[in-house]
């Protein structure tokens, strides 16, 4: 049979004493807050500019709502940033 265990201290969970608590980084929290603020400002800007605009590519000219142009620009920018971040992480790993 199992031996009786001592009562847990207040706030202590089973197995918690053996494992270190995860450390939260302030930089990560600040980045999340900044990302949230940027997202709110971007949505506000897009909703404030609902009129149609002409978009001129190299040869073709098209008309679209400004909110669609902003959304496409954000997606292209985020994709470029993700690809650049991935390349930077790979380069750092290969240097180590």
MMTF fields as JSON, N, C-alpha, C and O atoms, coordinates in Angstrom:
{
  "mmtfVersion": "1.0.0",
  "mmtfProducer": "UNKNOWN",
  "numBonds": 383,
  "numAtoms": 384,
  "numGroups": 96,
  "numChains": 1,
  "numModels": 1,
  "chainsPerModel": [1],
  "groupsPerChain": [96],
  "chainIdList": ["A"],
  "bondAtomList": [4, 2, 8, 6, 12, 10, 16, 14, 20, 18, 24, 22, 28, 26, 32, 30, 36, 34, 40, 38, 44, 42, 48, 46, 52, 50, 56, 54, 60, 58, 64, 62, 68, 66, 72, 70, 76, 74, 80, 78, 84, 82, 88, 86, 92, 90, 96, 94, 100, 98, 104, 102, 108, 106, 112, 110, 116, 114, 120, 118, 124, 122, 128, 126, 132, 130, 136, 134, 140, 138, 144, 142, 148, 146, 152, 150, 156, 154, 160, 158, 164, 162, 168, 166, 172, 170, 176, 174, 180, 178, 184, 182, 188, 186, 192, 190, 196, 194, 200, 198, 204, 202, 208, 206, 212, 210, 216, 214, 220, 218, 224, 222, 228, 226, 232, 230, 236, 234, 240, 238, 244, 242, 248, 246, 252, 250, 256, 254, 260, 258, 264, 262, 268, 266, 272, 270, 276, 274, 280, 278, 284, 282, 288, 286, 292, 290, 296, 294, 300, 298, 304, 302, 308, 306, 312, 310, 316, 314, 320, 318, 324, 322, 328, 326, 332, 330, 336, 334, 340, 338, 344, 342, 348, 346, 352, 350, 356, 354, 360, 358, 364, 362, 368, 366, 372, 370, 376, 374, 380, 378],
  "bondOrderList": [1, 1, 1, 1, 1, 1, 1, 1, 1, 1, 1, 1, 1, 1, 1, 1, 1, 1, 1, 1, 1, 1, 1, 1, 1, 1, 1, 1, 1, 1, 1, 1, 1, 1, 1, 1, 1, 1, 1, 1, 1, 1, 1, 1, 1, 1, 1, 1, 1, 1, 1, 1, 1, 1, 1, 1, 1, 1, 1, 1, 1, 1, 1, 1, 1, 1, 1, 1, 1, 1, 1, 1, 1, 1, 1, 1, 1, 1, 1, 1, 1, 1, 1, 1, 1, 1, 1, 1, 1, 1, 1, 1, 1, 1, 1],
  "groupList": [{"groupName": "UNK", "atomNameList": ["N", "CA", "C", "O"], "elementList": ["N", "C", "C", "O"], "formalChargeList": [0, 0, 0, 0], "bondAtomList": [1, 0, 2, 1, 3, 2], "bondOrderList": [1, 1, 2], "singleLetterCode": "X", "chemCompType": "L-PEPTIDE LINKING"}],
  "groupTypeList": [0, 0, 0, 0, 0, 0, 0, 0, 0, 0, 0, 0, 0, 0, 0, 0, 0, 0, 0, 0, 0, 0, 0, 0, 0, 0, 0, 0, 0, 0, 0, 0, 0, 0, 0, 0, 0, 0, 0, 0, 0, 0, 0, 0, 0, 0, 0, 0, 0, 0, 0, 0, 0, 0, 0, 0, 0, 0, 0, 0, 0, 0, 0, 0, 0, 0, 0, 0, 0, 0, 0, 0, 0, 0, 0, 0, 0, 0, 0, 0, 0, 0, 0, 0, 0, 0, 0, 0, 0, 0, 0, 0, 0, 0, 0, 0],
  "groupIdList": [1, 2, 3, 4, 5, 6, 7, 8, 9, 10, 11, 12, 13, 14, 15, 16, 17, 18, 19, 20, 21, 22, 23, 24, 25, 26, 27, 28, 29, 30, 31, 32, 33, 34, 35, 36, 37, 38, 39, 40, 41, 42, 43, 44, 45, 46, 47, 48, 49, 50, 51, 52, 53, 54, 55, 56, 57, 58, 59, 60, 61, 62, 63, 64, 65, 66, 67, 68, 69, 70, 71, 72, 73, 74, 75, 76, 77, 78, 79, 80, 81, 82, 83, 84, 85, 86, 87, 88, 89, 90, 91, 92, 93, 94, 95, 96],
  "secStructList": [7, 7, 7, 7, 7, 7, 7, 7, 7, 6, 6, 7, 7, 6, 6, 6, 6, 6, 1, 7, 7, 7, 7, 7, 7, 2, 2, 2, 2, 2, 2, 2, 2, 2, 2, 2, 2, 2, 2, 2, 2, 2, 2, 2, 2, 2, 2, 2, 7, 7, 1, 3, 3, 3, 3, 3, 7, 1, 1, 7, 3, 3, 3, 3, 3, 2, 2, 2, 2, 2, 2, 2, 2, 2, 2, 2, 2, 2, 2, 2, 2, 2, 2, 2, 2, 2, 2, 2, 2, 2, 2, 2, 2, 2, 2, 7],
  "xCoordList": [0.823, 0.0, 0.863, 2.024, 0.26, 0.976, 1.094, 0.179, 2.246, 2.433, 1.693, 1.606, 1.157, 0.481, 1.494, 2.623, 1.062, 1.938, 1.646, 0.541, 2.663, 2.478, 1.588, 1.622, 0.786, -0.077, 0.751, 1.856, 0.196, 0.882, 0.815, -0.143, 1.85, 1.826, 0.855, 0.538, 0.394, -0.563, 0.011, 1.12, -0.746, -0.341, 0.57, 0.957, 0.924, 1.815, 0.987, 0.063, 1.302, 0.617, 1.487, 2.711, 0.886, 1.698, 2.674, 2.301, 3.921, 4.931, 5.534, 6.501, 4.984, 5.452, 6.811, 7.615, 7.07, 8.335, 9.521, 10.622, 9.301, 10.389, 10.734, 11.863, 9.764, 9.944, 10.114, 9.379, 11.083, 11.23, 10.075, 9.554, 9.703, 8.637, 9.157, 10.304, 8.325, 8.774, 8.942, 8.149, 9.964, 10.254, 9.663, 9.934, 8.848, 8.284, 9.253, 9.835, 9.412, 10.348, 9.583, 8.56, 10.082, 9.412, 9.422, 8.47, 10.496, 10.576, 9.468, 8.907, 9.154, 8.078, 6.732, 5.913, 6.502, 5.256, 5.118, 4.044, 6.194, 6.165, 5.895, 5.171, 6.481, 6.268, 4.794, 4.232, 4.178, 2.767, 1.88, 0.934, 2.18, 1.396, 1.565, 0.584, 2.79, 3.046, 2.352, 1.814, 2.359, 1.672, 0.176, -0.459, -0.386, -1.817, -2.177, -3.187, -1.351, -1.603, -1.524, -2.364, -0.527, -0.39, -1.585, -2.065, -2.064, -3.22, -4.462, -5.213, -4.682, -5.836, -5.731, -6.714, -4.548, -4.363, -4.552, -5.117, -4.095, -4.242, -5.713, -6.157, -6.462, -7.892, -8.613, -9.456, -8.28, -8.906, -8.605, -9.494, -7.361, -6.979, -7.716, -8.178, -7.822, -8.501, -9.978, -10.525, -10.63, -12.056, -12.31, -13.397, -11.341, -11.487, -11.296, -11.596, -10.8, -10.515, -11.212, -10.557, -12.526, -13.305, -13.522, -14.039, -13.141, -13.415, -12.558, -11.557, -12.97, -12.234, -11.045, -11.066, -10.012, -8.805, -8.364, -8.719, -7.592, -6.992, -5.628, -4.842, -5.363, -4.076, -3.399, -3.942, -2.23, -1.535, -0.356, 0.609, -0.443, 0.663, 1.514, 1.309, 2.445, 3.32, 2.525, 2.754, 1.608, 0.852, -0.629, -1.307, -1.134, -2.57, -2.952, -2.212, -4.12, -4.686, -5.982, -6.8, -6.166, -7.372, -7.954, -7.258, -9.236, -9.902, -10.308, -10.825, -10.06, -10.4, -10.639, -10.228, -11.299, -11.49, -10.139, -9.312, -9.925, -8.652, -8.397, -7.248, -9.458, -9.289, -8.693, -7.915, -9.044, -8.49, -7.016, -6.195, -6.682, -5.282, -4.442, -3.329, -4.969, -4.248, -4.073, -2.986, -5.121, -5.047, -4.01, -3.231, -4.001, -3.021, -1.606, -0.68, -1.438, -0.124, 0.36, 1.536, -0.546, -0.181, 0.233, 1.234, -0.527, -0.2, 1.16, 1.957, 1.415, 2.709, 3.851, 4.911, 3.642, 4.661, 4.927, 6.081, 3.862, 4.023, 4.733, 5.562, 4.407, 5.069, 6.551, 7.392, 6.865, 8.273, 9.026, 10.168, 8.397, 9.042, 9.258, 10.298, 8.282, 8.417, 9.548, 10.332, 9.634, 10.708, 12.077, 13.042, 12.159, 13.417, 13.803, 14.973, 12.82, 13.09, 13.559, 14.451, 12.965, 13.356, 14.799, 15.578, 15.157, 16.521, 17.515, 18.604, 17.153, 18.037, 18.238, 19.358, 17.161, 17.278, 18.15, 18.951, 18.003, 18.83, 20.293, 21.155, 20.584, 21.964, 22.559, 23.718, 21.779, 22.275, 22.542, 23.531, 21.669, 21.873, 23.125, 23.859, 23.38, 24.553, 25.847, 26.898, 25.781, 26.958, 27.314, 28.481, 26.35, 26.593, 27.209, 27.463],
  "yCoordList": [-1.195, 0.0, 1.254, 1.24, 2.33, 3.599, 4.174, 4.077, 4.774, 5.444, 6.767, 7.388, 7.221, 8.519, 9.63, 9.615, 10.579, 11.68, 12.882, 13.049, 13.718, 14.943, 15.888, 15.883, 16.705, 17.639, 18.642, 19.017, 19.059, 20.015, 21.405, 21.758, 22.186, 23.579, 24.359, 23.933, 25.467, 26.281, 26.686, 27.214, 26.437, 26.816, 25.82, 26.017, 24.76, 23.769, 22.664, 22.145, 22.306, 21.242, 20.005, 20.113, 18.833, 17.618, 17.68, 18.036, 17.33, 17.322, 18.684, 18.791, 19.726, 21.082, 21.349, 22.102, 20.739, 20.995, 20.476, 21.016, 19.427, 18.845, 19.64, 19.581, 20.384, 21.089, 22.574, 23.165, 23.191, 24.644, 25.36, 24.884, 26.488, 27.267, 27.925, 28.372, 27.988, 28.674, 30.167, 30.783, 30.719, 32.138, 32.906, 32.596, 33.916, 34.755, 35.882, 36.482, 36.152, 37.187, 38.468, 38.45, 39.57, 40.861, 41.288, 41.91, 40.958, 41.329, 40.689, 41.319, 39.446, 38.737, 39.379, 39.567, 39.719, 40.371, 41.732, 42.079, 42.494, 43.813, 43.686, 44.496, 42.662, 42.44, 42.115, 42.587, 41.31, 40.973, 42.207, 42.393, 43.043, 44.267, 45.192, 45.744, 45.364, 46.227, 45.695, 46.475, 44.386, 43.779, 44.039, 44.35, 43.917, 44.18, 45.621, 45.892, 46.548, 47.974, 48.256, 48.978, 47.697, 47.899, 47.323, 47.923, 46.172, 45.558, 46.429, 46.607, 46.971, 47.85, 49.102, 49.517, 49.708, 50.908, 50.606, 51.423, 49.462, 49.074, 48.89, 49.348, 48.224, 48.023, 49.369, 49.62, 50.23, 51.549, 52.349, 52.993, 52.304, 53.017, 52.477, 53.244, 51.159, 50.546, 50.909, 51.23, 50.864, 51.186, 52.67, 53.041, 53.512, 54.945, 55.283, 56.4, 54.324, 54.562, 53.519, 52.665, 53.59, 52.59, 52.936, 52.106, 54.134, 54.532, 53.735, 53.122, 53.76, 53.032, 53.843, 55.074, 53.119, 53.748, 53.028, 51.871, 53.718, 53.094, 52.555, 53.229, 51.338, 50.718, 50.514, 49.854, 51.072, 50.985, 50.041, 50.327, 48.918, 47.981, 48.4, 49.486, 47.584, 48.0, 48.272, 49.284, 47.4, 47.55, 47.732, 48.455, 47.096, 47.042, 48.052, 48.273, 48.657, 49.526, 48.893, 48.453, 48.848, 48.243, 49.176, 50.04, 48.998, 49.758, 48.784, 47.698, 49.198, 48.344, 49.212, 50.372, 48.641, 49.322, 49.45, 48.541, 50.562, 50.805, 49.772, 49.417, 49.291, 48.291, 46.997, 46.333, 46.633, 45.437, 45.661, 44.762, 46.842, 47.166, 47.106, 46.579, 47.641, 47.609, 46.172, 45.8, 45.359, 43.964, 43.184, 42.415, 43.382, 42.691, 43.159, 42.35, 44.45, 44.98, 44.397, 44.064, 44.275, 43.704, 42.244, 41.813, 41.488, 40.075, 39.917, 39.06, 40.743, 40.676, 41.075, 40.449, 42.1, 42.527, 41.473, 41.208, 40.867, 39.824, 38.603, 37.987, 38.255, 37.13, 37.411, 36.553, 38.607, 38.984, 38.985, 38.528, 39.498, 39.52, 38.105, 37.815, 37.224, 35.831, 35.129, 34.402, 35.341, 34.722, 35.258, 34.499, 36.547, 37.14, 36.626, 36.338, 36.507, 35.971, 34.533, 34.14, 33.75, 32.341, 32.248, 31.441, 33.068, 33.047, 33.473, 32.907, 34.461, 34.918, 33.826, 33.612, 33.133, 32.047, 30.916, 30.349, 30.583, 29.526, 29.917, 29.092, 31.18, 31.653, 31.597, 31.216, 31.972, 31.936, 30.499, 30.233, 29.575, 28.168, 27.605, 26.849, 27.969, 27.439, 28.03, 27.393, 29.248, 29.876, 29.231, 29.256, 28.658, 28.061, 26.729, 26.125],
  "zCoordList": [0.0, 0.0, 0.0, 0.408, -0.469, -0.509, 0.891, 1.709, 1.138, 2.42, 2.388, 1.329, 3.513, 3.531, 3.23, 3.72, 2.421, 2.036, 2.902, 3.419, 3.049, 3.809, 3.015, 1.785, 3.709, 2.985, 2.183, 2.575, 1.067, 0.207, 0.808, 1.495, 0.538, 0.982, 0.11, -1.001, 0.591, -0.132, -1.483, -1.558, -2.555, -3.899, -4.562, -5.714, -3.875, -4.46, -5.092, -4.466, -6.302, -7.014, -7.016, -6.932, -7.111, -7.171, -8.34, -9.458, -8.067, -9.119, -9.389, -10.143, -8.79, -9.063, -8.427, -8.975, -7.277, -6.574, -7.381, -7.281, -8.183, -8.96, -10.203, -10.69, -10.719, -11.988, -11.751, -10.96, -12.432, -12.296, -13.009, -14.017, -12.466, -13.084, -14.361, -14.405, -15.395, -16.621, -16.361, -15.649, -16.938, -16.755, -17.93, -19.091, -17.611, -18.667, -18.968, -18.065, -20.224, -20.632, -20.922, -21.606, -20.401, -20.603, -22.056, -22.53, -22.771, -24.182, -24.997, -25.894, -24.689, -25.393, -25.09, -25.989, -23.815, -23.438, -24.112, -24.603, -24.133, -24.768, -26.261, -26.84, -26.882, -28.311, -28.597, -29.586, -27.731, -27.914, -27.758, -28.524, -26.779, -26.575, -27.773, -28.272, -28.236, -29.39, -30.643, -31.429, -30.834, -31.975, -31.889, -32.896, -30.703, -30.517, -30.817, -31.466, -30.344, -30.603, -32.096, -32.633, -32.772, -34.217, -34.965, -35.927, -34.529, -35.19, -35.04, -35.999, -33.85, -33.625, -34.483, -35.096, -34.532, -35.353, -36.837, -37.565, -37.285, -38.679, -39.044, -40.097, -38.181, -38.432, -38.442, -39.303, -37.486, -37.438, -38.714, -39.271, -39.164, -40.38, -41.598, -42.442, -41.686, -42.831, -42.845, -43.9, -41.688, -41.63, -41.879, -42.324, -41.603, -41.85, -43.334, -43.757, -44.126, -45.542, -46.409, -47.007, -46.476, -47.208, -48.687, -49.435, -49.12, -50.501, -51.498, -51.127, -52.75, -53.792, -54.281, -54.296, -54.679, -55.197, -56.462, -56.686, -57.281, -58.464, -58.073, -57.407, -58.495, -58.23, -59.568, -60.454, -59.711, -60.983, -60.85, -60.141, -61.536, -61.605, -62.795, -63.338, -63.206, -64.305, -65.575, -66.238, -65.92, -67.162, -66.895, -67.626, -65.87, -65.6, -64.524, -63.565, -64.701, -63.684, -63.206, -64.014, -61.893, -61.324, -60.283, -59.748, -59.997, -58.939, -57.841, -58.102, -56.622, -55.492, -54.269, -54.222, -53.295, -52.027, -51.329, -51.392, -50.678, -50.013, -48.915, -48.655, -48.274, -47.219, -47.781, -47.097, -49.012, -49.656, -49.973, -49.789, -50.444, -50.744, -49.473, -49.486, -48.38, -47.111, -46.636, -46.193, -46.72, -46.276, -47.085, -46.522, -48.396, -49.236, -48.892, -48.844, -48.656, -48.287, -46.964, -46.823, -45.995, -44.698, -44.867, -44.294, -45.644, -45.862, -46.545, -46.163, -47.55, -48.232, -47.295, -47.309, -46.491, -45.541, -44.474, -44.137, -43.937, -42.919, -43.496, -42.826, -44.735, -45.388, -45.571, -45.301, -46.028, -46.196, -44.876, -44.813, -43.813, -42.498, -41.97, -41.378, -42.18, -41.723, -42.463, -41.854, -43.761, -44.539, -44.131, -44.038, -43.891, -43.451, -42.07, -41.82, -41.166, -39.833, -39.884, -39.133, -40.76, -40.913, -41.408, -40.9, -42.392, -42.92, -41.839, -41.747, -41.024, -39.956, -38.91, -38.446, -38.535, -37.556, -38.091, -37.347, -39.367, -39.956, -39.934, -39.63, -40.257, -40.286, -38.884, -38.724, -37.861, -36.481, -36.039, -35.356, -36.425, -36.06, -36.692, -36.055, -37.949, -38.631, -38.069, -38.141, -37.506, -36.903, -35.565, -35.172, -34.858, -33.533, -33.585, -32.543]
}
